[in-house]
Amino acid sequence: MNILAGLIKQDSGSILYRGQSMLHDGDSFYTPRIGYMLQHDHLFEWRTILKNVLLGLEIRKELTKENIEYVEELLHKYGLYEFRHKKPSQLSGGMKQRAALIRTLALNPEILLLDEPFSALDYQTRLSVSGDIGSIIRENKKTAVLVTHNLSEAISLADKILVLSKRPATIKKQVKIALTITDHSPLGYRSAKEFNGYFNEIWEDLCDEKNI
């Protein structure tokens, strides 16, 4: 994730985005506009929720009227507007993760990098928030790369799953996901007739004796 975000340089190989190298002049990184959401929300307690979600725009000096209105629209849409003047400690874990995602979306990224963003949540909240965030990503038509150890979560959220080998990691398998559903809730995805087949296929790859 850090390599994709341009925070560190890879030791070897190349990174392409839509056919274009993400390395410029062999030294400095070229990257598309990327939003990076980590395992923990990293909201600052001394800032209100509104000021937290505006932080990226503030750093980039992009606090325009249009951008602020867009953020307020996101807060309205995802149930956080009435809490915009609260501090992070006054929100639930799920609400804080939604705020962290809105902070990321505020920058209007081309790609979202999600590094186990639900791992700190209890199961019930994780199920709910992952469903919400999956819907937010689809509604905003964003490309997202999600790292997760939860197979059900991966199958429910992804269009394609890359199964990695043991370290040093290589792509062992690619699985395209196509679920037949009418219910787009977290449980709806898990109830799809194809779900168990994907789960068993990926589980067998992960349990391969060479990769334990």
MODELLER restraints for C-alpha pairs under 7 A, 6 or more apart:
rsr = mdl.restraints
at = mdl.atoms
rsr.add(forms.Gaussian(group=physical.xy_distance, feature=features.Distance(at['CA:1:A'], at['CA:113:A']), mean=6.86, stdev=0.5))
rsr.add(forms.Gaussian(group=physical.xy_distance, feature=features.Distance(at['CA:2:A'], at['CA:8:A']), mean=5.89, stdev=0.5))
rsr.add(forms.Gaussian(group=physical.xy_distance, feature=features.Distance(at['CA:3:A'], at['CA:9:A']), mean=5.86, stdev=0.5))
rsr.add(forms.Gaussian(group=physical.xy_distance, feature=features.Distance(at['CA:3:A'], at['CA:10:A']), mean=6.20, stdev=0.5))
rsr.add(forms.Gaussian(group=physical.xy_distance, feature=features.Distance(at['CA:5:A'], at['CA:34:A']), mean=6.58, stdev=0.5))
rsr.add(forms.Gaussian(group=physical.xy_distance, feature=features.Distance(at['CA:6:A'], at['CA:29:A']), mean=5.89, stdev=0.5))
rsr.add(forms.Gaussian(group=physical.xy_distance, feature=features.Distance(at['CA:6:A'], at['CA:31:A']), mean=6.68, stdev=0.5))
rsr.add(forms.Gaussian(group=physical.xy_distance, feature=features.Distance(at['CA:15:A'], at['CA:21:A']), mean=5.86, stdev=0.5))
rsr.add(forms.Gaussian(group=physical.xy_distance, feature=features.Distance(at['CA:15:A'], at['CA:22:A']), mean=5.53, stdev=0.5))
rsr.add(forms.Gaussian(group=physical.xy_distance, feature=features.Distance(at['CA:16:A'], at['CA:22:A']), mean=5.66, stdev=0.5))
rsr.add(forms.Gaussian(group=physical.xy_distance, feature=features.Distance(at['CA:22:A'], at['CA:29:A']), mean=5.81, stdev=0.5))
rsr.add(forms.Gaussian(group=physical.xy_distance, feature=features.Distance(at['CA:22:A'], at['CA:30:A']), mean=4.44, stdev=0.5))
rsr.add(forms.Gaussian(group=physical.xy_distance, feature=features.Distance(at['CA:22:A'], at['CA:31:A']), mean=5.37, stdev=0.5))
rsr.add(forms.Gaussian(group=physical.xy_distance, feature=features.Distance(at['CA:23:A'], at['CA:29:A']), mean=4.53, stdev=0.5))
rsr.add(forms.Gaussian(group=physical.xy_distance, feature=features.Distance(at['CA:23:A'], at['CA:30:A']), mean=5.16, stdev=0.5))
rsr.add(forms.Gaussian(group=physical.xy_distance, feature=features.Distance(at['CA:24:A'], at['CA:30:A']), mean=5.56, stdev=0.5))
rsr.add(forms.Gaussian(group=physical.xy_distance, feature=features.Distance(at['CA:32:A'], at['CA:110:A']), mean=6.55, stdev=0.5))
rsr.add(forms.Gaussian(group=physical.xy_distance, feature=features.Distance(at['CA:33:A'], at['CA:109:A']), mean=4.84, stdev=0.5))
rsr.add(forms.Gaussian(group=physical.xy_distance, feature=features.Distance(at['CA:33:A'], at['CA:110:A']), mean=5.32, stdev=0.5))
rsr.add(forms.Gaussian(group=physical.xy_distance, feature=features.Distance(at['CA:33:A'], at['CA:111:A']), mean=6.75, stdev=0.5))
rsr.add(forms.Gaussian(group=physical.xy_distance, feature=features.Distance(at['CA:34:A'], at['CA:109:A']), mean=4.88, stdev=0.5))
rsr.add(forms.Gaussian(group=physical.xy_distance, feature=features.Distance(at['CA:34:A'], at['CA:110:A']), mean=5.91, stdev=0.5))
rsr.add(forms.Gaussian(group=physical.xy_distance, feature=features.Distance(at['CA:34:A'], at['CA:111:A']), mean=5.01, stdev=0.5))
rsr.add(forms.Gaussian(group=physical.xy_distance, feature=features.Distance(at['CA:34:A'], at['CA:112:A']), mean=5.98, stdev=0.5))
rsr.add(forms.Gaussian(group=physical.xy_distance, feature=features.Distance(at['CA:35:A'], at['CA:104:A']), mean=5.28, stdev=0.5))
rsr.add(forms.Gaussian(group=physical.xy_distance, feature=features.Distance(at['CA:35:A'], at['CA:105:A']), mean=6.99, stdev=0.5))
rsr.add(forms.Gaussian(group=physical.xy_distance, feature=features.Distance(at['CA:35:A'], at['CA:109:A']), mean=5.35, stdev=0.5))
rsr.add(forms.Gaussian(group=physical.xy_distance, feature=features.Distance(at['CA:35:A'], at['CA:111:A']), mean=6.24, stdev=0.5))
rsr.add(forms.Gaussian(group=physical.xy_distance, feature=features.Distance(at['CA:35:A'], at['CA:112:A']), mean=4.75, stdev=0.5))
rsr.add(forms.Gaussian(group=physical.xy_distance, feature=features.Distance(at['CA:35:A'], at['CA:113:A']), mean=6.08, stdev=0.5))
rsr.add(forms.Gaussian(group=physical.xy_distance, feature=features.Distance(at['CA:36:A'], at['CA:104:A']), mean=6.69, stdev=0.5))
rsr.add(forms.Gaussian(group=physical.xy_distance, feature=features.Distance(at['CA:36:A'], at['CA:112:A']), mean=5.94, stdev=0.5))
rsr.add(forms.Gaussian(group=physical.xy_distance, feature=features.Distance(at['CA:36:A'], at['CA:113:A']), mean=4.71, stdev=0.5))
rsr.add(forms.Gaussian(group=physical.xy_distance, feature=features.Distance(at['CA:36:A'], at['CA:114:A']), mean=6.24, stdev=0.5))
rsr.add(forms.Gaussian(group=physical.xy_distance, feature=features.Distance(at['CA:37:A'], at['CA:101:A']), mean=6.81, stdev=0.5))
rsr.add(forms.Gaussian(group=physical.xy_distance, feature=features.Distance(at['CA:37:A'], at['CA:104:A']), mean=6.75, stdev=0.5))
rsr.add(forms.Gaussian(group=physical.xy_distance, feature=features.Distance(at['CA:37:A'], at['CA:113:A']), mean=6.01, stdev=0.5))
rsr.add(forms.Gaussian(group=physical.xy_distance, feature=features.Distance(at['CA:37:A'], at['CA:114:A']), mean=4.91, stdev=0.5))
rsr.add(forms.Gaussian(group=physical.xy_distance, feature=features.Distance(at['CA:37:A'], at['CA:115:A']), mean=6.25, stdev=0.5))
rsr.add(forms.Gaussian(group=physical.xy_distance, feature=features.Distance(at['CA:37:A'], at['CA:117:A']), mean=6.68, stdev=0.5))
rsr.add(forms.Gaussian(group=physical.xy_distance, feature=features.Distance(at['CA:38:A'], at['CA:114:A']), mean=6.17, stdev=0.5))
rsr.add(forms.Gaussian(group=physical.xy_distance, feature=features.Distance(at['CA:38:A'], at['CA:115:A']), mean=4.95, stdev=0.5))
rsr.add(forms.Gaussian(group=physical.xy_distance, feature=features.Distance(at['CA:38:A'], at['CA:116:A']), mean=6.81, stdev=0.5))
rsr.add(forms.Gaussian(group=physical.xy_distance, feature=features.Distance(at['CA:38:A'], at['CA:117:A']), mean=5.70, stdev=0.5))
rsr.add(forms.Gaussian(group=physical.xy_distance, feature=features.Distance(at['CA:39:A'], at['CA:115:A']), mean=5.61, stdev=0.5))
rsr.add(forms.Gaussian(group=physical.xy_distance, feature=features.Distance(at['CA:39:A'], at['CA:116:A']), mean=5.08, stdev=0.5))
rsr.add(forms.Gaussian(group=physical.xy_distance, feature=features.Distance(at['CA:39:A'], at['CA:117:A']), mean=4.26, stdev=0.5))
rsr.add(forms.Gaussian(group=physical.xy_distance, feature=features.Distance(at['CA:39:A'], at['CA:118:A']), mean=6.70, stdev=0.5))
rsr.add(forms.Gaussian(group=physical.xy_distance, feature=features.Distance(at['CA:39:A'], at['CA:119:A']), mean=6.46, stdev=0.5))
rsr.add(forms.Gaussian(group=physical.xy_distance, feature=features.Distance(at['CA:40:A'], at['CA:117:A']), mean=6.54, stdev=0.5))
rsr.add(forms.Gaussian(group=physical.xy_distance, feature=features.Distance(at['CA:40:A'], at['CA:120:A']), mean=6.89, stdev=0.5))
rsr.add(forms.Gaussian(group=physical.xy_distance, feature=features.Distance(at['CA:41:A'], at['CA:96:A']), mean=6.38, stdev=0.5))
rsr.add(forms.Gaussian(group=physical.xy_distance, feature=features.Distance(at['CA:41:A'], at['CA:97:A']), mean=5.63, stdev=0.5))
rsr.add(forms.Gaussian(group=physical.xy_distance, feature=features.Distance(at['CA:41:A'], at['CA:100:A']), mean=5.41, stdev=0.5))
rsr.add(forms.Gaussian(group=physical.xy_distance, feature=features.Distance(at['CA:43:A'], at['CA:52:A']), mean=6.21, stdev=0.5))
rsr.add(forms.Gaussian(group=physical.xy_distance, feature=features.Distance(at['CA:43:A'], at['CA:88:A']), mean=6.58, stdev=0.5))
rsr.add(forms.Gaussian(group=physical.xy_distance, feature=features.Distance(at['CA:44:A'], at['CA:52:A']), mean=6.64, stdev=0.5))
rsr.add(forms.Gaussian(group=physical.xy_distance, feature=features.Distance(at['CA:45:A'], at['CA:87:A']), mean=5.92, stdev=0.5))
rsr.add(forms.Gaussian(group=physical.xy_distance, feature=features.Distance(at['CA:45:A'], at['CA:88:A']), mean=5.66, stdev=0.5))
rsr.add(forms.Gaussian(group=physical.xy_distance, feature=features.Distance(at['CA:45:A'], at['CA:89:A']), mean=6.88, stdev=0.5))
rsr.add(forms.Gaussian(group=physical.xy_distance, feature=features.Distance(at['CA:47:A'], at['CA:87:A']), mean=6.46, stdev=0.5))
rsr.add(forms.Gaussian(group=physical.xy_distance, feature=features.Distance(at['CA:48:A'], at['CA:84:A']), mean=6.56, stdev=0.5))
rsr.add(forms.Gaussian(group=physical.xy_distance, feature=features.Distance(at['CA:48:A'], at['CA:85:A']), mean=5.18, stdev=0.5))
rsr.add(forms.Gaussian(group=physical.xy_distance, feature=features.Distance(at['CA:48:A'], at['CA:86:A']), mean=5.36, stdev=0.5))
rsr.add(forms.Gaussian(group=physical.xy_distance, feature=features.Distance(at['CA:48:A'], at['CA:87:A']), mean=4.72, stdev=0.5))
rsr.add(forms.Gaussian(group=physical.xy_distance, feature=features.Distance(at['CA:48:A'], at['CA:88:A']), mean=7.00, stdev=0.5))
rsr.add(forms.Gaussian(group=physical.xy_distance, feature=features.Distance(at['CA:49:A'], at['CA:84:A']), mean=4.90, stdev=0.5))
rsr.add(forms.Gaussian(group=physical.xy_distance, feature=features.Distance(at['CA:49:A'], at['CA:85:A']), mean=6.01, stdev=0.5))
rsr.add(forms.Gaussian(group=physical.xy_distance, feature=features.Distance(at['CA:49:A'], at['CA:86:A']), mean=5.96, stdev=0.5))
rsr.add(forms.Gaussian(group=physical.xy_distance, feature=features.Distance(at['CA:49:A'], at['CA:87:A']), mean=5.93, stdev=0.5))
rsr.add(forms.Gaussian(group=physical.xy_distance, feature=features.Distance(at['CA:49:A'], at['CA:88:A']), mean=6.38, stdev=0.5))
rsr.add(forms.Gaussian(group=physical.xy_distance, feature=features.Distance(at['CA:50:A'], at['CA:84:A']), mean=4.79, stdev=0.5))
rsr.add(forms.Gaussian(group=physical.xy_distance, feature=features.Distance(at['CA:50:A'], at['CA:85:A']), mean=6.33, stdev=0.5))
rsr.add(forms.Gaussian(group=physical.xy_distance, feature=features.Distance(at['CA:53:A'], at['CA:99:A']), mean=6.44, stdev=0.5))
rsr.add(forms.Gaussian(group=physical.xy_distance, feature=features.Distance(at['CA:53:A'], at['CA:100:A']), mean=6.85, stdev=0.5))
rsr.add(forms.Gaussian(group=physical.xy_distance, feature=features.Distance(at['CA:53:A'], at['CA:102:A']), mean=6.26, stdev=0.5))
rsr.add(forms.Gaussian(group=physical.xy_distance, feature=features.Distance(at['CA:53:A'], at['CA:103:A']), mean=3.96, stdev=0.5))
rsr.add(forms.Gaussian(group=physical.xy_distance, feature=features.Distance(at['CA:54:A'], at['CA:103:A']), mean=6.33, stdev=0.5))
rsr.add(forms.Gaussian(group=physical.xy_distance, feature=features.Distance(at['CA:56:A'], at['CA:103:A']), mean=6.89, stdev=0.5))
rsr.add(forms.Gaussian(group=physical.xy_distance, feature=features.Distance(at['CA:56:A'], at['CA:107:A']), mean=6.78, stdev=0.5))
rsr.add(forms.Gaussian(group=physical.xy_distance, feature=features.Distance(at['CA:57:A'], at['CA:63:A']), mean=5.50, stdev=0.5))
rsr.add(forms.Gaussian(group=physical.xy_distance, feature=features.Distance(at['CA:57:A'], at['CA:107:A']), mean=6.40, stdev=0.5))
rsr.add(forms.Gaussian(group=physical.xy_distance, feature=features.Distance(at['CA:71:A'], at['CA:106:A']), mean=5.89, stdev=0.5))
rsr.add(forms.Gaussian(group=physical.xy_distance, feature=features.Distance(at['CA:72:A'], at['CA:81:A']), mean=6.90, stdev=0.5))
rsr.add(forms.Gaussian(group=physical.xy_distance, feature=features.Distance(at['CA:74:A'], at['CA:102:A']), mean=6.66, stdev=0.5))
rsr.add(forms.Gaussian(group=physical.xy_distance, feature=features.Distance(at['CA:75:A'], at['CA:81:A']), mean=4.62, stdev=0.5))
rsr.add(forms.Gaussian(group=physical.xy_distance, feature=features.Distance(at['CA:88:A'], at['CA:96:A']), mean=6.60, stdev=0.5))
rsr.add(forms.Gaussian(group=physical.xy_distance, feature=features.Distance(at['CA:93:A'], at['CA:121:A']), mean=6.59, stdev=0.5))
rsr.add(forms.Gaussian(group=physical.xy_distance, feature=features.Distance(at['CA:94:A'], at['CA:125:A']), mean=6.11, stdev=0.5))
rsr.add(forms.Gaussian(group=physical.xy_distance, feature=features.Distance(at['CA:94:A'], at['CA:129:A']), mean=5.87, stdev=0.5))
rsr.add(forms.Gaussian(group=physical.xy_distance, feature=features.Distance(at['CA:110:A'], at['CA:142:A']), mean=6.55, stdev=0.5))
rsr.add(forms.Gaussian(group=physical.xy_distance, feature=features.Distance(at['CA:110:A'], at['CA:143:A']), mean=6.77, stdev=0.5))
rsr.add(forms.Gaussian(group=physical.xy_distance, feature=features.Distance(at['CA:111:A'], at['CA:142:A']), mean=6.37, stdev=0.5))
rsr.add(forms.Gaussian(group=physical.xy_distance, feature=features.Distance(at['CA:111:A'], at['CA:143:A']), mean=5.02, stdev=0.5))
rsr.add(forms.Gaussian(group=physical.xy_distance, feature=features.Distance(at['CA:111:A'], at['CA:144:A']), mean=5.65, stdev=0.5))
rsr.add(forms.Gaussian(group=physical.xy_distance, feature=features.Distance(at['CA:112:A'], at['CA:143:A']), mean=6.18, stdev=0.5))
rsr.add(forms.Gaussian(group=physical.xy_distance, feature=features.Distance(at['CA:112:A'], at['CA:144:A']), mean=4.45, stdev=0.5))
rsr.add(forms.Gaussian(group=physical.xy_distance, feature=features.Distance(at['CA:112:A'], at['CA:145:A']), mean=6.20, stdev=0.5))
rsr.add(forms.Gaussian(group=physical.xy_distance, feature=features.Distance(at['CA:113:A'], at['CA:144:A']), mean=5.83, stdev=0.5))
rsr.add(forms.Gaussian(group=physical.xy_distance, feature=features.Distance(at['CA:113:A'], at['CA:145:A']), mean=4.97, stdev=0.5))
rsr.add(forms.Gaussian(group=physical.xy_distance, feature=features.Distance(at['CA:113:A'], at['CA:146:A']), mean=6.22, stdev=0.5))
rsr.add(forms.Gaussian(group=physical.xy_distance, feature=features.Distance(at['CA:114:A'], at['CA:145:A']), mean=6.01, stdev=0.5))
rsr.add(forms.Gaussian(group=physical.xy_distance, feature=features.Distance(at['CA:114:A'], at['CA:146:A']), mean=4.65, stdev=0.5))
rsr.add(forms.Gaussian(group=physical.xy_distance, feature=features.Distance(at['CA:114:A'], at['CA:147:A']), mean=6.27, stdev=0.5))
rsr.add(forms.Gaussian(group=physical.xy_distance, feature=features.Distance(at['CA:115:A'], at['CA:146:A']), mean=6.05, stdev=0.5))
rsr.add(forms.Gaussian(group=physical.xy_distance, feature=features.Distance(at['CA:115:A'], at['CA:147:A']), mean=5.06, stdev=0.5))
rsr.add(forms.Gaussian(group=physical.xy_distance, feature=features.Distance(at['CA:116:A'], at['CA:146:A']), mean=6.94, stdev=0.5))
rsr.add(forms.Gaussian(group=physical.xy_distance, feature=features.Distance(at['CA:116:A'], at['CA:147:A']), mean=5.37, stdev=0.5))
rsr.add(forms.Gaussian(group=physical.xy_distance, feature=features.Distance(at['CA:116:A'], at['CA:148:A']), mean=5.14, stdev=0.5))
rsr.add(forms.Gaussian(group=physical.xy_distance, feature=features.Distance(at['CA:118:A'], at['CA:126:A']), mean=5.62, stdev=0.5))
rsr.add(forms.Gaussian(group=physical.xy_distance, feature=features.Distance(at['CA:118:A'], at['CA:130:A']), mean=6.90, stdev=0.5))
rsr.add(forms.Gaussian(group=physical.xy_distance, feature=features.Distance(at['CA:127:A'], at['CA:186:A']), mean=6.46, stdev=0.5))
rsr.add(forms.Gaussian(group=physical.xy_distance, feature=features.Distance(at['CA:131:A'], at['CA:185:A']), mean=6.36, stdev=0.5))
rsr.add(forms.Gaussian(group=physical.xy_distance, feature=features.Distance(at['CA:131:A'], at['CA:186:A']), mean=5.22, stdev=0.5))
rsr.add(forms.Gaussian(group=physical.xy_distance, feature=features.Distance(at['CA:134:A'], at['CA:157:A']), mean=5.94, stdev=0.5))
rsr.add(forms.Gaussian(group=physical.xy_distance, feature=features.Distance(at['CA:148:A'], at['CA:154:A']), mean=6.76, stdev=0.5))
rsr.add(forms.Gaussian(group=physical.xy_distance, feature=features.Distance(at['CA:151:A'], at['CA:199:A']), mean=6.59, stdev=0.5))
rsr.add(forms.Gaussian(group=physical.xy_distance, feature=features.Distance(at['CA:155:A'], at['CA:177:A']), mean=6.83, stdev=0.5))
rsr.add(forms.Gaussian(group=physical.xy_distance, feature=features.Distance(at['CA:156:A'], at['CA:186:A']), mean=6.92, stdev=0.5))
rsr.add(forms.Gaussian(group=physical.xy_distance, feature=features.Distance(at['CA:156:A'], at['CA:189:A']), mean=5.41, stdev=0.5))
rsr.add(forms.Gaussian(group=physical.xy_distance, feature=features.Distance(at['CA:156:A'], at['CA:190:A']), mean=6.59, stdev=0.5))
rsr.add(forms.Gaussian(group=physical.xy_distance, feature=features.Distance(at['CA:158:A'], at['CA:177:A']), mean=6.70, stdev=0.5))
rsr.add(forms.Gaussian(group=physical.xy_distance, feature=features.Distance(at['CA:159:A'], at['CA:176:A']), mean=6.00, stdev=0.5))
rsr.add(forms.Gaussian(group=physical.xy_distance, feature=features.Distance(at['CA:159:A'], at['CA:177:A']), mean=4.97, stdev=0.5))
rsr.add(forms.Gaussian(group=physical.xy_distance, feature=features.Distance(at['CA:159:A'], at['CA:178:A']), mean=6.98, stdev=0.5))
rsr.add(forms.Gaussian(group=physical.xy_distance, feature=features.Distance(at['CA:160:A'], at['CA:174:A']), mean=6.93, stdev=0.5))
rsr.add(forms.Gaussian(group=physical.xy_distance, feature=features.Distance(at['CA:160:A'], at['CA:175:A']), mean=5.61, stdev=0.5))
rsr.add(forms.Gaussian(group=physical.xy_distance, feature=features.Distance(at['CA:160:A'], at['CA:176:A']), mean=4.33, stdev=0.5))
rsr.add(forms.Gaussian(group=physical.xy_distance, feature=features.Distance(at['CA:160:A'], at['CA:177:A']), mean=5.46, stdev=0.5))
rsr.add(forms.Gaussian(group=physical.xy_distance, feature=features.Distance(at['CA:161:A'], at['CA:174:A']), mean=5.74, stdev=0.5))
rsr.add(forms.Gaussian(group=physical.xy_distance, feature=features.Distance(at['CA:161:A'], at['CA:175:A']), mean=5.08, stdev=0.5))
rsr.add(forms.Gaussian(group=physical.xy_distance, feature=features.Distance(at['CA:161:A'], at['CA:176:A']), mean=6.36, stdev=0.5))
rsr.add(forms.Gaussian(group=physical.xy_distance, feature=features.Distance(at['CA:162:A'], at['CA:171:A']), mean=6.32, stdev=0.5))
rsr.add(forms.Gaussian(group=physical.xy_distance, feature=features.Distance(at['CA:162:A'], at['CA:173:A']), mean=5.87, stdev=0.5))
rsr.add(forms.Gaussian(group=physical.xy_distance, feature=features.Distance(at['CA:162:A'], at['CA:174:A']), mean=4.70, stdev=0.5))
rsr.add(forms.Gaussian(group=physical.xy_distance, feature=features.Distance(at['CA:162:A'], at['CA:175:A']), mean=6.51, stdev=0.5))
rsr.add(forms.Gaussian(group=physical.xy_distance, feature=features.Distance(at['CA:163:A'], at['CA:171:A']), mean=5.94, stdev=0.5))
rsr.add(forms.Gaussian(group=physical.xy_distance, feature=features.Distance(at['CA:163:A'], at['CA:172:A']), mean=5.53, stdev=0.5))
rsr.add(forms.Gaussian(group=physical.xy_distance, feature=features.Distance(at['CA:163:A'], at['CA:173:A']), mean=5.13, stdev=0.5))
rsr.add(forms.Gaussian(group=physical.xy_distance, feature=features.Distance(at['CA:163:A'], at['CA:174:A']), mean=6.32, stdev=0.5))
rsr.add(forms.Gaussian(group=physical.xy_distance, feature=features.Distance(at['CA:164:A'], at['CA:170:A']), mean=5.52, stdev=0.5))
rsr.add(forms.Gaussian(group=physical.xy_distance, feature=features.Distance(at['CA:164:A'], at['CA:171:A']), mean=4.71, stdev=0.5))
rsr.add(forms.Gaussian(group=physical.xy_distance, feature=features.Distance(at['CA:164:A'], at['CA:172:A']), mean=5.28, stdev=0.5))
rsr.add(forms.Gaussian(group=physical.xy_distance, feature=features.Distance(at['CA:165:A'], at['CA:171:A']), mean=6.36, stdev=0.5))
rsr.add(forms.Gaussian(group=physical.xy_distance, feature=features.Distance(at['CA:165:A'], at['CA:172:A']), mean=5.60, stdev=0.5))
rsr.add(forms.Gaussian(group=physical.xy_distance, feature=features.Distance(at['CA:165:A'], at['CA:211:A']), mean=6.06, stdev=0.5))
rsr.add(forms.Gaussian(group=physical.xy_distance, feature=features.Distance(at['CA:166:A'], at['CA:211:A']), mean=5.25, stdev=0.5))
rsr.add(forms.Gaussian(group=physical.xy_distance, feature=features.Distance(at['CA:179:A'], at['CA:192:A']), mean=6.02, stdev=0.5))
rsr.add(forms.Gaussian(group=physical.xy_distance, feature=features.Distance(at['CA:179:A'], at['CA:194:A']), mean=5.99, stdev=0.5))
rsr.add(forms.Gaussian(group=physical.xy_distance, feature=features.Distance(at['CA:180:A'], at['CA:192:A']), mean=5.85, stdev=0.5))
rsr.add(forms.Gaussian(group=physical.xy_distance, feature=features.Distance(at['CA:180:A'], at['CA:193:A']), mean=6.97, stdev=0.5))
rsr.add(forms.Gaussian(group=physical.xy_distance, feature=features.Distance(at['CA:181:A'], at['CA:188:A']), mean=6.85, stdev=0.5))
rsr.add(forms.Gaussian(group=physical.xy_distance, feature=features.Distance(at['CA:181:A'], at['CA:189:A']), mean=6.64, stdev=0.5))
rsr.add(forms.Gaussian(group=physical.xy_distance, feature=features.Distance(at['CA:181:A'], at['CA:192:A']), mean=5.82, stdev=0.5))
